[in-house]
Amino acid sequence: MNRISSQKLSLILIAAFSVLFFVLCFYGAQHKSITHDEVAHIPAGFMIWKTGDFRINIEHPPLVKLFATLPLLPSHFYTPINDYDWIAGEEWHFGGYFMFQYNNADLVAILARFPIMVLGVMLGWLVYFWGRSIFTLRKDSLAPFAGLFAAALYFTEPNVIAHSSLVTYDLAFAFVTLCAAYFYWALFVRGITTRRFVGFVLFMALAPMVKAVGFFLYLLIFLHFFVSAIFGKRKWVLHLNKRMSRPLDRRREKFLTVIVALLLCMGLCYVALWASYGFRYRASPDHEMPPGPQAGKYLNYSNITSSLVRTPLQFLQRNHLLPQGYLGVIGHALMERERAAYMLGKTKYEGGFYSYFLITTLLKTPFVHLVVILAFMAIFVFQNLSIYVTRRKVQFQRQRFYVHRAAIPVYLIVGIFVLVSLSRVNIGHRFILTIIPLECLVAGSLLNVILSRMRPLRRNLLSGIFLAILLIPSLNAYPHYISYFNPLIGARRNAIHFLCDSNVDWGQDLKLLGEYIKNHHIQKINLSLFGKSDPYYYGIHKWIDLGSFEIIIPRFETGPPDYTLPTAISANMRGYITKKYPLVLSTANPVLIGGSIFFYPPAKPQ
């Protein structure tokens, strides 16, 4: 097969994978109830568009919320500016009433989730285009099947599918990170051009606007940039135009280049932050301090124990050097680090486990993805060691070429993984969603290198088998991608014994519980729910609340269970119910609804 036909075939196949990915995201989203965080994110974005007021969900930057809620603007959804919770700045209560009382929650959700799905598809195509060029020297020698394997790994990853259909920040941050990483790689490997430099500065500026941890991306990339400028012996090439190039081989020139890049990134980021808040200091135009408990908590820096951190932040706040809304984002990032963590039957109430994300990777990554990624990492380490052992100096050595081209993606994978692990914020595998596209990129590209050395018939056969196997985890998991685990845990119902929180339960299966109750003609249940959604909206009209976290619209008071009724318990609430009402769990094996709600038969006959 010649190069042109190979490229066309790879484009056709990756288009098919991207369509399948979008279909799984779109129809999977329709099976999900509004998840925990979406109850705040979606109404906050809509109200910013309508009122210019950032009082709701002040602890997160507005960019993703604004992007997600763009499709809501042409429709005439109700804007409850006179609602008591809006006036008081009660983000969770306001979000619950906005979604389930004032508007059609399902319609609002699917419209707001749509842009995130599109972003997920775009990220997969970026993996494809980078993958087909990562191990090639010239544009006329692209490796289209390297891009295909890389993007196929991405498009079939259940965790990516799960978070590409939710209005949260994880997928958007992964997109911005990969774009910044690509432009940095292109600058470093291919040479400095105006287009690459502008792309790098733009996406680096966007990173902190998506998540506050975007500043860690600055730390990783500019650490690499500075070290390469000072200690690297390789010449950098500045392409002034198509015909003129100028080498940067002096340490001083390289160092100044890095300084200019850093200043431009930080300067554009600073301007963009002010622009995202309307070039206004106050988050809420009519209030010196935005109303609501979130603002009162995250803008009160006196709660930060370290004076080295507290004093600069108070200086920024006192002199209005950052928008008030973004000061709330920084406060949230610093004050919410100490959270309870659960892993493998053990609980830590102050801080988490350093090994947490290693465990989530081993349990929540499909076997085929895990094998390919681990094989790449092993080969990469082996090639590095063999280069330093042999120290052969030849004009071109393929082994050195692969290591050089893959070095930046691997560095970012390791760096992000280490930084997130050291943070010990153990609330879900989604925190390292950023590195999954990078892992797919390098693993798929190296897989193509290995297969390209085989005879055409064997190569095509193995490629077809590999692509078919990739489909199995994503199709088998449909539509329960949030609670996906690989077969290491055994049955899906065992997941809660290994991990909890957004790894298993984000309040996503309340809609399925409502359908189950309707289909089985059940009138009333005991209920312990994790999430912010309204059970009544999803068809659960009578229940005894055993203690939930938390039902925003209270319709029934909390009380002891009626043991003659069946009981529905969210996975994250099982520990609480086990301690408080153990008899509820003493019945026969429960039905697992979706991947996160256990439905127990009555403990006593009527």
Order of alpha helices (4+ residues) and beta strands (2+ residues): alpha-alpha-alpha-alpha-alpha-alpha-alpha-alpha-alpha-alpha-alpha-beta-beta-alpha-alpha-alpha-alpha-beta-beta-alpha-alpha-alpha-alpha-alpha-alpha-beta-beta-beta-alpha-beta-beta
